[in-house]
Amino acid sequence: MTIAEKYINKGKIDGKIDGKIEGKIEGKIETAKNMLKMKFDHETIRMATGLPLEEIEKLK
């Protein structure tokens, strides 16, 4: 395997990891939005999603 191929493979792996992380975060945000609609308090949403309170406040 050439050096270029190694960098290309690393880039593909990094891209997949970034995509999975982004998807998980988007899922947590969607859950938080739904919980806000159902009138859950912010602390409960924080505990359920792991999102910081500052992020939950921005979703209002």
PyMOL commands that set and color helices and strands:
alter all, ss='L'
color gray80, all
select helices_A, chain A and resi 3-37+42-49+53-58
alter helices_A, ss='H'
color red, helices_A
deselect
rebuild
show_as cartoon
